[in-house]
């Protein structure tokens, strides 16, 4: 199963928790990158994309909820 599908199966609370955890991981990796102790620089790109996926899903749900209210 793709990562986006697994994220879509989460409820809002789980999705928000995943976003916060991923942002914290990204912060830690950026800190490691600044001190030149980063093992896998590709992880920065992966985490940024994961954050974008989560925010996209949250935005889609927001638009869907707003559309159903009309």
N, C-alpha and C positions, 0 to 999 in steps of 0.2 A: 504494500500500500504506500502511496506517495505521502510525503510529509504534509502537503496541503490537505489531503483527505483526512489524515489523522487529526489535524488541527481543527478541521470543520466539525468533527465528531465531539469535540470538547464543548462544555457549556461555558457561559460567560465568565464564571469565577475561575474555572480551570484555565481558560485562555488568558485571563488577566494575570494569573499566577505564573504561567509559562512566559508571558511577556516580561514580567519583572525579573524572573530568574535569568532569562536570556540577556536582558540588558545588563544585569549584574556580571554575567560571564563576559560580556563584551567589554565592560569597564575593566575587569581584571586583565583581559588580554591586551587591551590598549596600554595599561600600566606596564605590563611585561614588555610590550613592544618598545615603549619609551626607554626602558632600562636595558634594552637589547638582550633580553633573556627569553624571547619568544621562540618556542620550538617549531610550531607550524603556523606560519603567517596566513595560510589559506583559511584557517579557522575564523579569522576576522571577517572575511568575505561571507563565509557560511552563516555566521551569527547575524550579520547585517541583513542578509536575505531572509533569515528566519523571522527576524523582527518585522521586516516589511510584509511577509506573508501574514503574520498575526495581525498586524494593523490593518491590512487589506480585508481580512475576514471580519474583523470588528466593524470596519466601515460598511461592508456589505450588509451585515446584520442591522446596523443602524439605519441604513437606507431602506432595507426591507421592512423594518418596523415602522418607519415613517410612511412608507407607501401603503401599508395595511391600515394605518390610521385615517387616511384620506377617504 
